[in-house]
Amino acid sequence: MKRALVLLLLLLLSLVGCQQARAADITPRELAARLTRALQEEPFTAADADYIESNFPTLDADGAVYFGNDDDICEFGVFLLKNTAADEAQRILRAYIQTEREALESMAALYPSEELQERLACYRNAHVSANGGYAYYFIMEEDEMAEARAVIQKTLG
């Protein structure tokens, strides 16, 4: 009985180790593809390397940023960290969101509209976190954010 229990525990530990190895092997583009499929907001538009470099210049990471098309408020970014600590990466992502939100607030003050207010609500409720060697942010409506967070949790643990 003790031998069977030990074998079962070893099996469970190996399964946990396999999931962590799999999360470390996923690229930012693959993780972003999982998010876009889960959000069912096709098509998304991927930001180019220049956008990422100019908006996240001090973030030493491989990353992907995606925007929803048309009137969709959805935006997210996922970054596989290299030499940036998770807390520093989160600070950088929050600073980006703050800058974008302030620009949107200025525009909303000049041109008040319901659409801009909806966008501002998403920016105010943005989520930034780090897990499994990744830092990420979500700027989206609550239902989409719950789905995106579930995908991250399932993928990165």
C-alpha positions as CSV (number, residue, x, y, z in Angstrom):
1,M,0.0,0.0,0.0
2,K,2.8,2.4,0.9
3,R,4.6,1.6,-2.3
4,A,1.4,2.4,-4.4
5,L,1.0,5.7,-2.6
6,V,4.6,6.6,-3.2
7,L,4.2,5.7,-6.9
8,L,1.0,7.8,-7.1
9,L,2.7,10.8,-5.6
10,L,5.7,10.5,-8.0
11,L,3.3,10.3,-10.9
12,L,1.4,13.4,-9.7
13,L,4.7,15.3,-9.3
14,S,5.9,14.3,-12.8
15,L,2.6,15.6,-14.3
16,V,3.0,18.9,-12.5
17,G,6.6,19.1,-13.8
18,C,5.4,18.4,-17.4
19,Q,2.8,21.2,-17.2
20,Q,5.5,23.7,-16.0
21,A,7.9,22.6,-18.7
22,R,5.1,23.1,-21.3
23,A,4.3,26.6,-20.1
24,A,8.0,27.6,-20.3
25,D,8.2,26.3,-23.9
26,I,5.2,28.3,-25.2
27,T,6.1,31.4,-27.3
28,P,4.3,34.8,-26.9
29,R,2.7,34.3,-30.3
30,E,1.4,30.9,-29.3
31,L,0.0,32.2,-26.1
32,A,-1.6,35.1,-27.9
33,A,-3.1,32.7,-30.4
34,R,-4.7,30.8,-27.5
35,L,-6.1,34.0,-26.2
36,T,-7.6,35.2,-29.5
37,R,-9.2,31.8,-30.0
38,A,-10.7,31.9,-26.5
39,L,-12.0,35.4,-26.9
40,Q,-13.5,34.6,-30.3
41,E,-12.9,38.2,-31.4
42,E,-11.3,37.3,-34.7
43,P,-9.6,38.9,-36.3
44,F,-7.2,40.7,-34.0
45,T,-4.5,42.9,-35.3
46,A,-1.0,42.2,-34.1
47,A,1.2,45.2,-33.2
48,D,4.4,45.3,-35.1
49,A,7.9,45.1,-33.5
50,D,8.3,48.9,-33.7
51,Y,5.1,49.5,-31.7
52,I,6.3,47.1,-29.0
53,E,9.8,48.6,-28.9
54,S,8.6,52.2,-28.7
55,N,6.0,51.5,-26.1
56,F,7.9,49.1,-23.9
57,P,11.5,50.2,-24.4
58,T,12.9,49.1,-21.0
59,L,11.1,45.7,-21.0
60,D,13.7,43.0,-21.8
61,A,11.2,40.4,-23.1
62,D,9.9,38.8,-26.2
63,G,6.3,40.0,-26.6
64,A,3.2,40.2,-28.6
65,V,0.5,42.9,-28.4
66,Y,-2.9,42.5,-30.0
67,F,-5.8,44.9,-30.7
68,G,-9.4,44.1,-31.4
69,N,-10.6,45.4,-34.7
70,D,-13.2,48.0,-35.4
71,D,-15.1,49.1,-32.3
72,D,-13.8,46.4,-30.1
73,I,-12.2,47.7,-27.0
74,C,-10.0,44.6,-26.5
75,E,-6.2,44.9,-26.2
76,F,-3.7,42.6,-24.6
77,G,0.0,42.0,-24.4
78,V,2.0,39.0,-23.3
79,F,5.7,39.1,-22.7
80,L,8.1,36.2,-22.1
81,L,10.6,37.8,-19.6
82,K,14.3,37.6,-20.2
83,N,16.3,39.7,-17.8
84,T,13.5,41.8,-16.3
85,A,12.1,40.9,-12.9
86,A,8.4,40.2,-12.8
87,D,7.6,43.2,-10.5
88,E,9.6,45.5,-12.8
89,A,7.8,44.2,-15.9
90,Q,4.4,44.8,-14.2
91,R,5.5,48.4,-13.3
92,I,6.4,49.0,-17.0
93,L,3.1,47.5,-18.2
94,R,1.1,49.7,-15.7
95,A,3.0,52.8,-16.9
96,Y,2.0,52.0,-20.5
97,I,-1.6,51.6,-19.5
98,Q,-1.5,54.8,-17.5
99,T,-0.1,56.8,-20.4
100,E,-2.7,55.4,-22.8
101,R,-5.5,56.1,-20.4
102,E,-4.4,59.7,-19.9
103,A,-4.4,60.2,-23.6
104,L,-7.9,58.7,-23.9
105,E,-9.1,60.9,-21.0
106,S,-7.8,64.0,-22.8
107,M,-9.6,63.0,-25.9
108,A,-12.8,62.2,-24.0
109,A,-12.7,65.7,-22.4
110,L,-12.5,67.3,-25.8
111,Y,-14.9,65.0,-27.6
112,P,-17.3,63.4,-25.1
113,S,-18.9,60.2,-26.3
114,E,-20.3,57.0,-24.9
115,E,-17.7,55.0,-26.9
116,L,-14.8,56.9,-25.3
117,Q,-16.4,56.4,-21.8
118,E,-16.6,52.6,-22.5
119,R,-13.0,52.5,-23.5
120,L,-12.0,54.5,-20.4
121,A,-13.8,52.0,-18.2
122,C,-11.8,49.2,-19.8
123,Y,-8.5,51.1,-19.2
124,R,-9.5,51.8,-15.6
125,N,-10.2,48.1,-15.0
126,A,-7.1,46.8,-16.8
127,H,-5.4,43.8,-15.4
128,V,-1.6,43.4,-15.1
129,S,0.1,40.3,-13.7
130,A,3.0,38.0,-14.1
131,N,3.1,34.2,-14.0
132,G,5.2,31.3,-15.4
133,G,8.0,33.6,-16.7
134,Y,5.5,35.9,-18.4
135,A,4.2,39.3,-17.7
136,Y,0.9,40.3,-19.3
137,Y,-1.9,42.8,-19.4
138,F,-5.5,42.8,-20.5
139,I,-7.6,45.9,-21.4
140,M,-11.0,44.6,-22.1
141,E,-14.5,44.2,-20.8
142,E,-15.1,42.1,-17.7
143,D,-16.4,39.0,-19.4
144,E,-13.6,38.9,-21.9
145,M,-11.1,39.5,-19.1
146,A,-12.4,36.5,-17.1
147,E,-12.0,34.3,-20.2
148,A,-8.4,35.7,-20.9
149,R,-7.4,35.1,-17.3
150,A,-8.7,31.5,-17.4
151,V,-6.6,30.8,-20.5
152,I,-3.5,32.2,-18.8
153,Q,-4.1,30.2,-15.6
154,K,-4.7,27.0,-17.6
155,T,-1.6,27.6,-19.8
156,L,0.9,29.0,-17.3
157,G,-0.4,27.5,-14.1
